[in-house]
Amino acid sequence: MQAAPVRATAIPSFTTALRAVESLLMSSGQRTARRNAWTSVLEDRRRAKDRVEAQRVLDQSVSLSARS
C-alpha cells in the first residue's frame, strides 16, 4: 500500500498577506505613498542610530583625552 502524495503549499508570510489586503483596499498611488513613507521612517531610524553611535564615540574620545 502506497501513501498518498503530499502536496506542499507554502503558507504566505504575514507581510505577503498584508500586501494582498493592501492591494485590495488601496489604489496603487496610495500603496506607493505608504511604502515610501515607511522607507523614510526606516531611513530616519538608521540615521538616528548612526548619530547615537557617533556621539558615543565622540564622548569616549573626549573622556580619554581629558585623562591624558
C-alpha beads as a LAMMPS data file, in Angstrom:
LAMMPS data file: protein, C-alpha beads

68 atoms
67 bonds

1 atom types
1 bond types

-500.0 500.0 xlo xhi
-500.0 500.0 ylo yhi
-500.0 500.0 zlo zhi

Masses

1 110.0

Atoms # bond

1 1 1 0.000 0.000 0.000
2 1 1 1.439 3.359 -1.030
3 1 1 0.964 6.602 0.842
4 1 1 -0.956 9.349 -0.890
5 1 1 1.285 12.019 -2.419
6 1 1 1.759 15.038 -0.199
7 1 1 1.167 18.448 -1.691
8 1 1 3.240 21.177 -0.121
9 1 1 1.588 24.552 -0.430
10 1 1 3.512 27.437 1.033
11 1 1 1.689 29.418 3.665
12 1 1 2.066 33.088 2.756
13 1 1 4.072 35.220 5.143
14 1 1 2.366 37.848 7.223
15 1 1 3.877 40.547 5.024
16 1 1 2.577 38.884 1.879
17 1 1 -0.893 38.628 3.384
18 1 1 -0.838 42.305 4.398
19 1 1 0.249 43.357 0.923
20 1 1 -2.587 41.339 -0.601
21 1 1 -5.134 43.055 1.653
22 1 1 -3.472 46.399 0.984
23 1 1 -3.781 45.906 -2.771
24 1 1 -7.499 45.227 -2.399
25 1 1 -8.159 48.270 -0.232
26 1 1 -5.883 50.943 -1.679
27 1 1 -5.187 52.364 -5.077
28 1 1 -1.654 51.943 -6.379
29 1 1 -0.797 55.583 -5.662
30 1 1 -1.723 55.185 -2.016
31 1 1 0.293 51.959 -1.794
32 1 1 3.330 53.675 -3.258
33 1 1 2.975 56.636 -0.903
34 1 1 2.633 54.314 2.086
35 1 1 5.696 52.294 1.125
36 1 1 7.699 55.462 0.526
37 1 1 6.661 56.781 3.934
38 1 1 7.694 53.519 5.620
39 1 1 11.039 53.566 3.791
40 1 1 11.573 57.107 5.098
41 1 1 10.780 56.003 8.652
42 1 1 13.309 53.176 8.419
43 1 1 15.952 55.507 6.984
44 1 1 15.308 58.069 9.774
45 1 1 15.738 55.315 12.370
46 1 1 19.013 54.246 10.761
47 1 1 20.329 57.817 10.755
48 1 1 19.296 58.281 14.404
49 1 1 21.143 55.107 15.349
50 1 1 24.226 56.358 13.476
51 1 1 24.027 59.722 15.302
52 1 1 23.854 57.990 18.695
53 1 1 26.855 55.843 17.810
54 1 1 28.851 58.862 16.572
55 1 1 28.018 60.780 19.767
56 1 1 29.136 57.823 21.872
57 1 1 32.470 57.649 20.026
58 1 1 32.992 61.408 20.417
59 1 1 32.169 61.301 24.125
60 1 1 34.566 58.389 24.579
61 1 1 37.402 60.183 22.792
62 1 1 36.842 63.350 24.849
63 1 1 36.946 61.401 28.115
64 1 1 40.142 59.632 27.017
65 1 1 41.866 62.895 26.063
66 1 1 40.779 64.507 29.353
67 1 1 42.550 61.744 31.286
68 1 1 45.821 62.285 29.418

Bonds

1 1 1 2
2 1 2 3
3 1 3 4
4 1 4 5
5 1 5 6
6 1 6 7
7 1 7 8
8 1 8 9
9 1 9 10
10 1 10 11
11 1 11 12
12 1 12 13
13 1 13 14
14 1 14 15
15 1 15 16
16 1 16 17
17 1 17 18
18 1 18 19
19 1 19 20
20 1 20 21
21 1 21 22
22 1 22 23
23 1 23 24
24 1 24 25
25 1 25 26
26 1 26 27
27 1 27 28
28 1 28 29
29 1 29 30
30 1 30 31
31 1 31 32
32 1 32 33
33 1 33 34
34 1 34 35
35 1 35 36
36 1 36 37
37 1 37 38
38 1 38 39
39 1 39 40
40 1 40 41
41 1 41 42
42 1 42 43
43 1 43 44
44 1 44 45
45 1 45 46
46 1 46 47
47 1 47 48
48 1 48 49
49 1 49 50
50 1 50 51
51 1 51 52
52 1 52 53
53 1 53 54
54 1 54 55
55 1 55 56
56 1 56 57
57 1 57 58
58 1 58 59
59 1 59 60
60 1 60 61
61 1 61 62
62 1 62 63
63 1 63 64
64 1 64 65
65 1 65 66
66 1 66 67
67 1 67 68
